[in-house]
């Protein structure tokens, strides 16, 4: 191949999050198409994609050039944003590039990004080649300032320190003042003997991608496209030009093109892979393998004292366990991973010693007896027939992958411990990258284009929110979206632009649990990324690339269920200790508890780990699990593959005797397979079963069987052909005919596509069972712990409170003297609402309330509370939230009056605080009885204020807790409804149609695939909730009634909904309560007690009636004198609008001894019932 005439040396991929949109795979593909032999990626201050770029380029026969763009500070310019491109010539240069990037991040940075200094560049100069950044570089900016003398002084630094390793950049991309720069550059180059090199500052692949690129930049900045255009930062010419285009562009400067080729020849970084760099575990004079063996055997002895306590064949079992242990130790030692296991053992033990909950196991690691012996896992692999080779294969050298679950709240303490032990320079968490997914990118592009929110929201919501969804897939599968795309030009443009940047990298994030421990500094292997303060260090290589370069990754995962379990046990054991009982130890509970399985079979699994979704509840109902192994199978079965394949139905039918059991198929089975498949009723469910079949049936070693499992998963035709031949010959050697062996292979291949890692399933089933046991035996503590962990999620809290009610647990409202931050169980076994779940009240405020109560005793009354609390932490808004939550009800049971007097209350307490601080407390405050004078600070307001107390309670707590609106109005509607509580519809009602009432709590409007407008809304009463469906015709008629908190009377058809025997209603007729009342109430009678009535109560009545005055329902006045009722004649007739609020207020008045209110209903009220109103 002849030498090229030009090489691109400045290209940004989408890892340049500020301005790149080229994906690395697409770049290499384009290079192949254009026959480009070499190319550089110079992402801005990062090497995020360099490993992927390097490997893909090499595989494609293209030479990768590694570099990065930087901002460098200049002593000649005030601004720090001076561009420079730095390329690595060799391995030394690559290492220095890593250090430059890392140091730039560690010192912190502003919104423009990290910068380097010349001193830093000088200290890491070996192996580097510089391209001084053109019009945006230090020299270029001095040219534009006409300061050539400073430019000459500036170039001396590079002449002295980077002899023959620096170039001046020249580009012709039609930027502002570009011609002036080029004119100065050519003379300067000649005068200072500085070579120039042509670049094109590539930021996108094709010229047509310019708009998409500008939008990407605007999205990153959080501005609109029109605002971005004003900056004129980029031009339409910054695409990946062909060699001929560049030759034509620089025909007058051939040396600029030639230098690009020369630079590419000088840059020769060779990266090595397939080597491992394991951290060292401190073992003093002895080897790591010796320490691992010694500790494993001691640990196994400890375990066996419990495992073999009731076993008759103790010696035989001991031999089995130690034979397996020695085998595993031998494999670990040969593969050189002894230190890895010791490191994991150390930090797991440290966590347990420091009361940090650790999961029983996760992933394939649960199949290792060494891990079980070291107490890294709590799963006995021999008891559950788990395979070590599924975890660590002696016939395929790869890093072990031990995933560890820690308590979510304390996981970071373990990472901190590891950093302290191995050194902060050697420990780092791992970077990950957020991408522009289909739905999100539409919203981002819509904002950048300044489209109306309603339009963008409408389009985005039509994209299914599922993993792997693309805009193209959505257009093909969603008829409405396709129609909009074809018919609306604006939407078509939105989607087409979105497709251009869909899938590109949007931001850096932290990997959920990945931690790297390197044998030396992290920066010997990977550059690091930090936040703007230089903190929170992450590797710049993602988890896949970290493994490719040979570093070992540890997964420190936070599992919230472990926190729930620990908090439950803390509450339980605290009470047990008071009664001098031993602590509960979940590792000792029976895995065959009948009471637990009875509860499980009823699908009472809300809040249970892995078992609480509607889908899995349905599966539980059908499966009827009655042993621990069934829970293991349940977790493996409840996945898309098995559910869609039909094997779940086979499994259930075989378990319950409705289908004959075969091993595995009615036509093709063999006696050798029965012991392997017996536990799953002949179904190939686990990956370990695939491996055992290959071993027993065809003579594979378990290591070879694991390779077969991997080959099936990858669907490599060549490899599968080879495996088929091996399987057949092995089976024939075992005396099995060829046709049967091939049929069994076909079945293995088919079902292993759905096979699940049994080790993981057992480990997670163990956690599921622990939560099941806790909910069964310590229900209150368990549910309180679950709710405490979900306090920021009001929707989840509501769901959990409803679950508590359904299992007859009492949830007490928040109380200023009884509640703590979290939910807790009181001495009467009732759950007290946690203050932390009150919306709009922060933890600092709550801590000040509980701390004051702890040191100074309970709050005596409402004034006492306000006198004692720091008003900086308790403003008016927060106080209102507390009042509406009902937290003060035990001190003053009138929330409305508290709200109306709040300003006065705050003023008085602030005056007291001020006088107390100044030391000038007057005699009134010193009066020991002043708290008894609370009534002084409250006055009855004659003017009526409509404050919806219950609605505000729901707004604050997310649920009606102390009362329910339907309780207030149930007497009114009892004559026109069939059912007085919704729960009855779900449990006992047998008719097809019904009339009932409730309050709307949520709604959803959508269009069906047939383009029919439909509404699904949920209404609830004090007993339960139910979903209502309103179809096209009815929706048009009643749409205006579908408002949250509106109370409706509904007549409709009952339809079955789900396995839990819950129902839905297809609505036929709807009335809201206000409208119903206008027709049902004929008149209102107000009867006053002649002896007890006074001016105050008359003013109250007048205030309420005046507020709701409207000529709808007449009001008549009477007075009661010595049990005789007399009509009261008024000069004016009174009429009111009997709204829900009016009814509540007038009923409140009726609860006093001074007056009684009666409603005179129409006699034909029954006509509303079942009549369509």
DRENSELO-912795 format. One line per 4 residues: number of its first residue (from 1); for each residue z, y, x of C-alpha. Coordinates in steps of 0.5 Angstrom, whole numbers, m for minus. Example, Ala and Ser with C-alpha at 12.3 -4.5 7.8 and 13.67 -1.06 7.14 Angstrom:
2
1 = 16 m9 25 | 14 m2 27
// end
This chain:
1173
1 = 0 0 0 | m2 7 3 | 4 12 4 | 5 16 m2
5 = 4 24 m2 | 10 26 m6 | 17 23 m8 | 22 26 m13
9 = 28 28 m10 | 32 31 m15 | 32 28 m22 | 38 28 m27
13 = 39 22 m31 | 43 22 m38 | 49 21 m33 | 48 28 m32
17 = 52 30 m38 | 51 37 m38 | 43 37 m38 | 40 30 m37
21 = 37 26 m42 | 33 20 m38 | 36 13 m38 | 36 9 m32
25 = 32 4 m35 | 27 8 m38 | 26 12 m31 | 25 6 m27
29 = 20 3 m32 | 16 10 m32 | 16 9 m24 | 13 2 m24
33 = 8 5 m29 | 6 11 m24 | 7 7 m18 | 12 11 m15
37 = 15 7 m9 | 21 11 m8 | 26 16 m12 | 32 19 m12
41 = 37 20 m17 | 42 27 m16 | 46 27 m22 | 51 33 m22
45 = 57 32 m18 | 57 24 m20 | 55 17 m18 | 56 14 m25
49 = 50 11 m25 | 48 9 m18 | 50 2 m18 | 46 1 m24
53 = 40 5 m21 | 40 2 m14 | 40 m6 m17 | 35 m4 m22
57 = 30 0 m17 | 31 m6 m12 | 29 m11 m17 | 23 m7 m19
61 = 21 m6 m12 | 23 1 m12 | 27 4 m6 | 33 8 m9
65 = 35 14 m6 | 42 16 m7 | 45 23 m8 | 48 28 m12
69 = 47 36 m14 | 54 40 m13 | 56 47 m13 | 58 50 m7
73 = 62 56 m5 | 59 62 m1 | 63 67 3 | 57 72 2
77 = 57 71 m6 | 62 72 m11 | 60 66 m16 | 62 59 m14
81 = 56 56 m18 | 51 55 m12 | 47 49 m12 | 46 44 m7
85 = 43 37 m7 | 46 32 m2 | 43 26 0 | 45 20 3
89 = 41 17 9 | 46 11 11 | 52 7 9 | 56 13 13
93 = 53 18 9 | 54 14 2 | 61 14 4 | 62 21 5
97 = 58 23 m1 | 64 19 m5 | 69 23 m1 | 66 30 m3
101 = 65 28 m10 | 72 25 m10 | 75 31 m7 | 71 36 m11
105 = 75 33 m17 | 82 32 m14 | 82 40 m13 | 81 42 m20
109 = 75 46 m24 | 73 50 m29 | 68 49 m35 | 62 50 m30
113 = 64 44 m26 | 67 42 m20 | 65 45 m13 | 66 44 m6
117 = 67 48 0 | 63 49 7 | 69 46 10 | 69 40 6
121 = 62 39 7 | 63 40 15 | 69 35 15 | 64 30 11
125 = 57 31 14 | 56 25 18 | 50 21 15 | 48 27 10
129 = 42 30 9 | 42 37 5 | 37 41 0 | 39 48 m1
133 = 38 49 m8 | 32 53 m9 | 33 59 m14 | 40 57 m16
137 = 42 56 m9 | 46 60 m4 | 40 62 0 | 36 63 m6
141 = 41 68 m9 | 41 72 m3 | 33 73 m3 | 34 75 m10
145 = 39 80 m8 | 34 83 m3 | 40 81 2 | 35 77 8
149 = 40 79 13 | 46 75 9 | 41 69 8 | 40 69 16
153 = 47 69 17 | 48 64 12 | 43 59 15 | 46 59 21
157 = 52 54 18 | 47 49 17 | 43 50 23 | 49 49 27
161 = 52 43 23 | 46 40 20 | 41 40 25 | 34 37 23
165 = 38 35 16 | 37 41 12 | 31 43 8 | 30 49 3
169 = 28 47 m4 | 22 50 m7 | 20 49 m14 | 14 51 m19
173 = 17 50 m26 | 16 58 m28 | 23 60 m28 | 25 67 m28
177 = 24 71 m21 | 21 64 m18 | 15 68 m15 | 20 73 m12
181 = 24 67 m9 | 18 63 m6 | 15 70 m3 | 21 71 1
185 = 22 63 2 | 16 62 6 | 17 68 11 | 24 66 12
189 = 22 59 13 | 17 61 19 | 22 66 22 | 28 61 22
193 = 24 55 23 | 27 52 17 | 23 46 13 | 22 47 6
197 = 21 41 1 | 18 41 m6 | 22 38 m12 | 21 39 m19
201 = 28 39 m22 | 27 33 m27 | 31 34 m33 | 27 30 m38
205 = 21 25 m38 | 15 28 m41 | 13 35 m43 | 14 33 m50
209 = 22 32 m49 | 23 39 m47 | 26 41 m54 | 30 35 m54
213 = 33 37 m48 | 35 44 m50 | 38 41 m56 | 42 36 m51
217 = 44 42 m47 | 46 46 m53 | 50 40 m56 | 54 39 m49
221 = 56 47 m49 | 58 47 m57 | 53 52 m59 | 46 52 m63
225 = 39 52 m60 | 37 59 m61 | 43 61 m57 | 41 56 m52
229 = 34 59 m51 | 37 66 m49 | 40 63 m43 | 33 61 m40
233 = 36 56 m36 | 31 51 m36 | 23 50 m37 | 18 46 m40
237 = 15 44 m33 | 22 40 m31 | 19 33 m33 | 17 27 m29
241 = 11 30 m26 | 6 25 m23 | 4 25 m16 | m3 28 m17
245 = 0 34 m21 | 5 35 m16 | m1 35 m10 | m5 40 m15
249 = 2 45 m16 | 3 45 m8 | m4 44 m5 | m3 51 m1
253 = 4 48 2 | 2 41 4 | 8 41 9 | 13 41 3
257 = 10 35 0 | 10 31 6 | 17 33 7 | 19 30 1
261 = 16 23 4 | 19 24 10 | 26 25 7 | 25 19 3
265 = 24 15 9 | 30 17 12 | 34 15 7 | 36 8 7
269 = 43 6 4 | 44 m1 3 | 49 m3 m1 | 52 m10 m1
273 = 54 m14 m7 | 57 m21 m8 | 63 m20 m4 | 70 m19 m7
277 = 76 m14 m4 | 82 m17 m7 | 89 m13 m6 | 94 m16 m2
281 = 101 m19 m5 | 107 m17 0 | 109 m24 2 | 112 m23 9
285 = 110 m29 14 | 108 m34 9 | 101 m35 6 | 100 m32 m1
289 = 98 m39 m3 | 105 m42 m1 | 108 m37 m5 | 104 m38 m11
293 = 105 m46 m11 | 113 m45 m10 | 114 m40 m16 | 109 m44 m20
297 = 113 m51 m19 | 119 m47 m20 | 117 m44 m26 | 114 m50 m29
301 = 121 m54 m28 | 124 m48 m32 | 119 m49 m38 | 119 m57 m38
305 = 127 m57 m39 | 125 m54 m46 | 118 m57 m47 | 121 m64 m46
309 = 127 m64 m49 | 126 m69 m55 | 121 m73 m51 | 122 m80 m50
313 = 116 m81 m44 | 119 m75 m40 | 117 m78 m33 | 110 m79 m36
317 = 109 m72 m39 | 112 m69 m32 | 107 m73 m28 | 101 m70 m33
321 = 104 m63 m32 | 105 m63 m25 | 98 m66 m24 | 95 m61 m28
325 = 99 m56 m24 | 97 m58 m17 | 89 m58 m19 | 90 m51 m22
329 = 93 m49 m15 | 88 m52 m11 | 82 m49 m15 | 86 m42 m14
333 = 87 m43 m7 | 80 m45 m5 | 77 m39 m9 | 82 m34 m5
337 = 85 m32 m12 | 93 m33 m10 | 94 m26 m9 | 91 m24 m15
341 = 96 m29 m19 | 102 m26 m16 | 100 m19 m17 | 100 m20 m24
345 = 106 m25 m24 | 110 m19 m21 | 108 m13 m26 | 109 m18 m32
349 = 116 m20 m30 | 117 m12 m28 | 115 m11 m35 | 120 m16 m38
353 = 126 m14 m34 | 125 m7 m37 | 124 m9 m44 | 117 m8 m45
357 = 114 m13 m49 | 108 m17 m47 | 104 m21 m51 | 104 m29 m51
361 = 97 m29 m48 | 90 m27 m49 | 83 m29 m48 | 81 m35 m43
365 = 87 m34 m39 | 92 m38 m44 | 88 m44 m42 | 92 m44 m35
369 = 98 m48 m33 | 99 m44 m27 | 100 m37 m32 | 104 m41 m37
373 = 109 m43 m31 | 109 m36 m28 | 111 m34 m35 | 105 m29 m35
377 = 103 m33 m42 | 107 m36 m47 | 102 m41 m49 | 103 m49 m47
381 = 95 m51 m45 | 97 m58 m45 | 100 m58 m52 | 94 m54 m55
385 = 89 m58 m51 | 86 m52 m47 | 82 m52 m41 | 83 m49 m35
389 = 75 m49 m33 | 74 m44 m39 | 78 m39 m35 | 77 m40 m28
393 = 71 m45 m26 | 71 m48 m19 | 63 m49 m20 | 62 m42 m21
397 = 65 m37 m16 | 67 m31 m21 | 73 m26 m21 | 79 m29 m26
401 = 80 m24 m32 | 87 m24 m34 | 88 m19 m40 | 95 m17 m42
405 = 97 m14 m48 | 103 m10 m47 | 107 m6 m52 | 103 0 m54
409 = 108 6 m53 | 110 3 m46 | 104 0 m43 | 103 7 m39
413 = 110 5 m35 | 107 m1 m33 | 101 2 m30 | 106 7 m27
417 = 110 2 m24 | 103 m2 m21 | 101 5 m18 | 108 6 m14
421 = 108 m1 m11 | 101 m1 m9 | 100 6 m7 | 97 12 m12
425 = 91 12 m7 | 89 5 m9 | 90 4 m16 | 86 8 m22
429 = 84 7 m29 | 77 6 m30 | 72 10 m33 | 68 9 m39
433 = 62 13 m43 | 61 15 m50 | 54 15 m53 | 51 19 m58
437 = 51 14 m64 | 46 14 m69 | 51 17 m74 | 54 22 m69
441 = 48 24 m66 | 45 27 m73 | 51 31 m74 | 50 34 m67
445 = 43 35 m67 | 44 38 m74 | 49 43 m72 | 45 45 m66
449 = 39 46 m70 | 44 50 m75 | 42 46 m81 | 47 47 m87
453 = 52 42 m87 | 51 39 m94 | 44 37 m91 | 46 34 m85
457 = 52 30 m88 | 48 27 m93 | 43 25 m88 | 49 22 m84
461 = 52 18 m89 | 46 14 m90 | 47 11 m83 | 51 5 m84
465 = 57 5 m80 | 56 m1 m76 | 56 m3 m69 | 49 m3 m66
469 = 46 1 m72 | 40 5 m70 | 36 11 m74 | 30 7 m74
473 = 34 1 m77 | 37 5 m82 | 30 8 m84 | 28 1 m85
477 = 34 m2 m89 | 36 4 m93 | 31 6 m98 | 33 13 m100
481 = 33 15 m93 | 26 12 m92 | 24 16 m98 | 27 23 m95
485 = 24 21 m88 | 17 21 m91 | 18 26 m96 | 22 32 m93
489 = 19 35 m87 | 26 38 m85 | 29 31 m85 | 24 28 m81
493 = 24 33 m76 | 32 32 m76 | 31 25 m75 | 26 25 m70
497 = 29 29 m65 | 36 25 m66 | 32 19 m64 | 30 22 m58
501 = 37 23 m55 | 40 17 m59 | 44 13 m54 | 44 18 m49
505 = 51 19 m45 | 55 24 m49 | 62 24 m45 | 67 21 m40
509 = 72 17 m43 | 78 12 m41 | 77 5 m41 | 82 2 m46
513 = 86 m2 m41 | 82 m3 m35 | 86 m2 m28 | 83 m3 m21
517 = 88 m5 m15 | 84 m4 m9 | 86 m7 m2 | 85 0 1
521 = 84 7 m2 | 80 7 m8 | 75 12 m5 | 73 7 0
525 = 69 4 m6 | 68 8 m11 | 68 16 m12 | 74 18 m17
529 = 73 23 m23 | 79 27 m25 | 81 32 m31 | 80 40 m30
533 = 87 40 m27 | 86 34 m22 | 90 29 m26 | 89 23 m29
537 = 84 19 m24 | 79 15 m26 | 74 11 m22 | 67 14 m23
541 = 64 7 m24 | 65 3 m30 | 68 m4 m31 | 61 m8 m30
545 = 60 m4 m24 | 67 m4 m21 | 66 m12 m21 | 59 m11 m18
549 = 62 m8 m12 | 67 m13 m11 | 74 m10 m14 | 78 m13 m18
553 = 80 m11 m25 | 86 m12 m29 | 86 m11 m36 | 93 m7 m39
557 = 91 m7 m46 | 96 m4 m51 | 97 m8 m57 | 101 m4 m63
561 = 103 m11 m66 | 108 m12 m60 | 111 m5 m61 | 112 m7 m69
565 = 115 m14 m67 | 120 m11 m62 | 122 m5 m66 | 123 m10 m72
569 = 128 m14 m67 | 131 m8 m65 | 133 m7 m72 | 135 m14 m74
573 = 139 m15 m67 | 143 m9 m68 | 146 m11 m75 | 147 m18 m72
577 = 151 m16 m66 | 155 m12 m71 | 157 m19 m74 | 157 m22 m68
581 = 151 m26 m68 | 146 m28 m63 | 140 m24 m62 | 133 m27 m65
585 = 129 m30 m60 | 122 m31 m63 | 120 m36 m57 | 125 m41 m60
589 = 122 m40 m68 | 119 m47 m71 | 112 m46 m72 | 112 m51 m78
593 = 117 m47 m82 | 115 m49 m89 | 118 m42 m92 | 113 m38 m88
597 = 107 m43 m90 | 109 m42 m97 | 108 m34 m96 | 102 m35 m92
601 = 98 m39 m98 | 100 m34 m103 | 96 m29 m98 | 102 m25 m98
605 = 99 m22 m91 | 99 m15 m91 | 101 m12 m84 | 101 m19 m81
609 = 97 m19 m75 | 89 m21 m75 | 91 m23 m83 | 91 m17 m87
613 = 84 m16 m89 | 81 m17 m96 | 76 m22 m93 | 81 m26 m89
617 = 86 m26 m95 | 80 m29 m99 | 79 m35 m93 | 87 m36 m93
621 = 87 m37 m101 | 81 m42 m100 | 83 m46 m93 | 91 m46 m96
625 = 93 m47 m89 | 99 m51 m88 | 100 m52 m80 | 100 m48 m74
629 = 93 m51 m72 | 90 m48 m79 | 92 m41 m77 | 89 m42 m70
633 = 82 m45 m74 | 83 m39 m79 | 82 m34 m73 | 76 m37 m70
637 = 73 m38 m77 | 74 m31 m79 | 68 m28 m76 | 61 m26 m78
641 = 57 m33 m75 | 61 m38 m78 | 62 m34 m84 | 54 m34 m85
645 = 53 m41 m82 | 56 m45 m88 | 61 m48 m83 | 67 m45 m86
649 = 65 m48 m93 | 64 m55 m89 | 71 m54 m86 | 75 m52 m92
653 = 72 m58 m96 | 73 m63 m91 | 80 m61 m90 | 81 m61 m98
657 = 78 m68 m98 | 72 m65 m102 | 67 m67 m97 | 67 m73 m92
661 = 69 m72 m85 | 63 m74 m80 | 64 m73 m72 | 60 m69 m73
665 = 54 m70 m77 | 53 m75 m83 | 47 m78 m79 | 49 m77 m72
669 = 56 m78 m70 | 59 m82 m65 | 66 m85 m64 | 67 m82 m57
673 = 67 m75 m61 | 73 m76 m66 | 78 m75 m61 | 75 m68 m59
677 = 73 m66 m66 | 79 m69 m71 | 83 m63 m71 | 77 m59 m74
681 = 75 m64 m79 | 69 m66 m75 | 67 m59 m74 | 65 m56 m67
685 = 69 m50 m68 | 71 m48 m61 | 68 m47 m54 | 73 m52 m51
689 = 70 m57 m56 | 63 m56 m53 | 66 m57 m46 | 69 m63 m48
693 = 63 m66 m51 | 59 m65 m45 | 65 m68 m41 | 66 m75 m45
697 = 59 m76 m48 | 55 m74 m42 | 59 m75 m36 | 59 m67 m34
701 = 65 m64 m30 | 69 m59 m34 | 66 m54 m29 | 59 m56 m30
705 = 61 m56 m38 | 63 m49 m37 | 56 m47 m34 | 53 m51 m40
709 = 57 m47 m45 | 55 m40 m41 | 47 m43 m41 | 47 m44 m49
713 = 50 m37 m50 | 45 m34 m46 | 39 m38 m49 | 35 m38 m42
717 = 30 m43 m44 | 29 m45 m37 | 36 m47 m36 | 37 m50 m43
721 = 31 m55 m41 | 35 m57 m35 | 41 m58 m38 | 38 m62 m44
725 = 35 m67 m39 | 42 m67 m35 | 46 m68 m42 | 41 m74 m44
729 = 41 m77 m37 | 49 m77 m37 | 49 m80 m44 | 44 m86 m42
733 = 49 m87 m36 | 55 m88 m41 | 50 m93 m45 | 48 m88 m51
737 = 41 m88 m53 | 37 m82 m52 | 35 m80 m59 | 43 m80 m61
741 = 44 m76 m54 | 39 m71 m56 | 41 m70 m63 | 48 m69 m61
745 = 45 m64 m56 | 42 m60 m61 | 48 m60 m66 | 52 m58 m60
749 = 47 m52 m58 | 47 m50 m66 | 55 m50 m67 | 56 m47 m60
753 = 53 m41 m62 | 59 m40 m67 | 64 m43 m62 | 70 m39 m61
757 = 75 m39 m55 | 81 m43 m57 | 85 m40 m52 | 85 m34 m55
761 = 85 m36 m62 | 92 m40 m60 | 95 m34 m57 | 93 m29 m62
765 = 95 m34 m68 | 102 m34 m64 | 103 m27 m65 | 100 m28 m72
769 = 105 m33 m74 | 111 m29 m71 | 109 m23 m76 | 109 m28 m81
773 = 116 m30 m79 | 119 m23 m79 | 116 m21 m86 | 118 m28 m89
777 = 126 m27 m86 | 127 m20 m85 | 122 m17 m89 | 125 m10 m90
781 = 126 m9 m82 | 119 m11 m81 | 116 m7 m86 | 120 m1 m84
785 = 117 m2 m77 | 110 m3 m79 | 110 4 m83 | 114 7 m77
789 = 108 6 m73 | 103 8 m78 | 106 15 m79 | 100 19 m77
793 = 96 15 m82 | 98 17 m89 | 93 13 m92 | 96 7 m89
797 = 103 9 m91 | 101 9 m98 | 98 2 m97 | 104 0 m94
801 = 109 3 m99 | 105 0 m105 | 105 m7 m101 | 113 m6 m101
805 = 113 m4 m108 | 109 m11 m110 | 114 m15 m106 | 120 m11 m109
809 = 123 m7 m104 | 126 m1 m105 | 123 5 m101 | 128 11 m102
813 = 126 18 m101 | 127 22 m95 | 134 25 m95 | 136 31 m90
817 = 143 27 m89 | 140 20 m89 | 133 20 m86 | 131 19 m78
821 = 125 21 m75 | 122 13 m77 | 123 9 m83 | 129 5 m83
825 = 133 0 m87 | 140 2 m89 | 146 m2 m91 | 144 m4 m98
829 = 138 m7 m95 | 133 m1 m97 | 128 2 m93 | 129 10 m92
833 = 123 14 m92 | 122 17 m84 | 122 24 m83 | 116 23 m79
837 = 111 21 m84 | 112 28 m88 | 106 32 m87 | 106 38 m83
841 = 113 37 m80 | 113 36 m73 | 117 32 m68 | 121 38 m65
845 = 123 40 m72 | 125 33 m74 | 129 32 m67 | 133 39 m68
849 = 135 37 m75 | 137 30 m73 | 141 32 m67 | 144 38 m70
853 = 147 33 m75 | 149 28 m70 | 153 33 m66 | 156 37 m72
857 = 156 32 m78 | 152 32 m85 | 149 38 m88 | 154 40 m93
861 = 149 44 m98 | 142 48 m97 | 146 54 m94 | 149 50 m89
865 = 143 47 m87 | 139 54 m86 | 145 57 m82 | 145 51 m77
869 = 138 50 m75 | 134 54 m70 | 129 59 m74 | 124 58 m69
873 = 123 51 m71 | 123 52 m78 | 118 57 m81 | 117 58 m88
877 = 111 53 m88 | 115 48 m85 | 121 49 m90 | 116 49 m96
881 = 114 42 m94 | 121 39 m93 | 123 42 m100 | 117 39 m103
885 = 118 32 m100 | 125 32 m104 | 129 32 m97 | 134 37 m100
889 = 134 33 m107 | 141 30 m105 | 144 38 m103 | 140 41 m109
893 = 136 38 m114 | 131 43 m116 | 125 44 m112 | 122 49 m116
897 = 128 54 m115 | 129 53 m108 | 121 55 m107 | 122 61 m111
901 = 128 63 m107 | 126 61 m101 | 125 68 m98 | 132 70 m100
905 = 134 64 m97 | 131 65 m90 | 133 72 m90 | 140 71 m91
909 = 140 65 m86 | 137 69 m81 | 142 75 m82 | 147 70 m81
913 = 144 67 m74 | 143 75 m72 | 150 76 m73 | 153 70 m70
917 = 148 71 m64 | 151 78 m63 | 158 76 m64 | 159 81 m70
921 = 160 76 m76 | 163 80 m82 | 168 78 m86 | 164 74 m91
925 = 161 69 m86 | 168 68 m84 | 170 66 m91 | 171 58 m90
929 = 169 58 m98 | 163 62 m97 | 159 55 m98 | 161 54 m105
933 = 158 61 m107 | 151 58 m106 | 150 60 m113 | 150 68 m111
937 = 144 66 m107 | 140 64 m113 | 138 67 m119 | 134 65 m126
941 = 127 68 m126 | 125 70 m133 | 118 70 m130 | 114 63 m131
945 = 111 60 m124 | 107 54 m125 | 109 50 m119 | 106 43 m119
949 = 112 39 m116 | 110 32 m116 | 103 34 m114 | 106 38 m108
953 = 110 31 m107 | 104 27 m106 | 101 32 m102 | 107 32 m97
957 = 108 25 m97 | 101 22 m99 | 104 18 m105 | 108 20 m111
961 = 115 17 m109 | 121 20 m113 | 117 20 m120 | 110 19 m123
965 = 106 24 m127 | 105 18 m132 | 112 17 m133 | 112 25 m136
969 = 107 24 m141 | 107 16 m143 | 111 18 m149 | 105 22 m152
973 = 100 17 m151 | 103 11 m153 | 100 11 m159 | 93 11 m157
977 = 93 6 m151 | 93 m1 m151 | 97 m2 m144 | 103 2 m142
981 = 102 0 m135 | 96 m2 m130 | 99 m8 m127 | 99 m11 m133
985 = 91 m11 m133 | 91 m15 m126 | 96 m20 m128 | 97 m22 m136
989 = 92 m18 m140 | 87 m23 m143 | 82 m18 m147 | 75 m16 m145
993 = 76 m8 m147 | 82 m4 m146 | 85 3 m147 | 90 6 m141
997 = 91 12 m138 | 93 14 m131 | 92 20 m125 | 86 20 m121
1001 = 88 19 m113 | 81 18 m110 | 73 18 m112 | 67 16 m109
1005 = 60 19 m111 | 54 15 m109 | 47 12 m111 | 45 5 m111
1009 = 39 2 m108 | 36 3 m115 | 37 10 m114 | 42 10 m120
1013 = 48 15 m119 | 55 12 m119 | 62 14 m119 | 68 9 m117
1017 = 74 13 m117 | 81 10 m117 | 87 12 m122 | 94 10 m122
1021 = 100 10 m126 | 107 8 m124 | 106 1 m123 | 99 0 m120
1025 = 92 2 m119 | 85 0 m121 | 78 2 m119 | 74 5 m125
1029 = 66 5 m125 | 62 10 m128 | 55 9 m128 | 49 14 m129
1033 = 49 15 m137 | 57 16 m137 | 57 19 m130 | 53 25 m133
1037 = 58 26 m139 | 64 25 m135 | 63 28 m128 | 67 34 m129
1041 = 73 30 m131 | 73 27 m124 | 78 31 m120 | 84 29 m116
1045 = 90 29 m120 | 87 30 m126 | 90 25 m132 | 85 21 m136
1049 = 85 16 m142 | 80 11 m140 | 77 6 m145 | 73 1 m142
1053 = 71 m7 m140 | 75 m11 m135 | 71 m14 m130 | 74 m19 m124
1057 = 74 m16 m117 | 77 m21 m112 | 80 m27 m110 | 87 m23 m111
1061 = 85 m23 m118 | 85 m16 m118 | 80 m13 m124 | 76 m7 m124
1065 = 74 m3 m130 | 67 m1 m133 | 68 6 m136 | 65 7 m143
1069 = 69 13 m145 | 74 18 m142 | 78 24 m144 | 83 28 m140
1073 = 90 29 m142 | 89 36 m144 | 83 35 m148 | 86 29 m152
1077 = 92 34 m153 | 88 39 m156 | 86 35 m162 | 92 30 m162
1081 = 98 36 m163 | 98 39 m169 | 104 44 m168 | 110 45 m163
1085 = 117 46 m166 | 122 50 m162 | 129 49 m165 | 134 53 m162
1089 = 142 52 m162 | 145 58 m166 | 152 57 m162 | 149 56 m155
1093 = 143 61 m155 | 143 67 m151 | 138 72 m148 | 137 68 m141
1097 = 134 62 m145 | 130 66 m150 | 127 70 m144 | 125 63 m141
1101 = 122 61 m147 | 118 67 m148 | 116 67 m140 | 113 60 m141
1105 = 110 61 m148 | 106 68 m145 | 104 64 m139 | 100 59 m143
1109 = 98 63 m149 | 92 61 m152 | 90 60 m159 | 89 53 m160
1113 = 96 50 m162 | 101 54 m166 | 108 54 m164 | 114 55 m170
1117 = 121 57 m168 | 127 54 m172 | 135 55 m171 | 140 50 m172
1121 = 146 52 m175 | 152 47 m177 | 147 41 m177 | 142 45 m182
1125 = 135 47 m179 | 133 54 m181 | 126 57 m180 | 125 63 m176
1129 = 120 68 m178 | 117 72 m173 | 112 78 m173 | 107 75 m169
1133 = 104 68 m169 | 105 64 m163 | 99 59 m160 | 99 56 m154
1137 = 94 51 m149 | 98 45 m149 | 96 43 m141 | 100 38 m137
1141 = 104 44 m134 | 106 47 m140 | 108 40 m143 | 112 39 m137
1145 = 116 46 m137 | 117 46 m144 | 120 39 m143 | 125 41 m138
1149 = 127 47 m143 | 128 41 m148 | 133 38 m143 | 138 43 m144
1153 = 143 43 m149 | 141 50 m152 | 134 48 m155 | 130 42 m157
1157 = 122 41 m157 | 118 37 m162 | 111 35 m162 | 108 34 m169
1161 = 102 30 m168 | 96 29 m172 | 97 22 m177 | 90 20 m175
1165 = 92 19 m168 | 90 12 m168 | 83 13 m169 | 83 15 m162
1169 = 85 8 m160 | 79 3 m158 | 74 8 m162 | 71 12 m156
1173 = 75 18 m158
// end
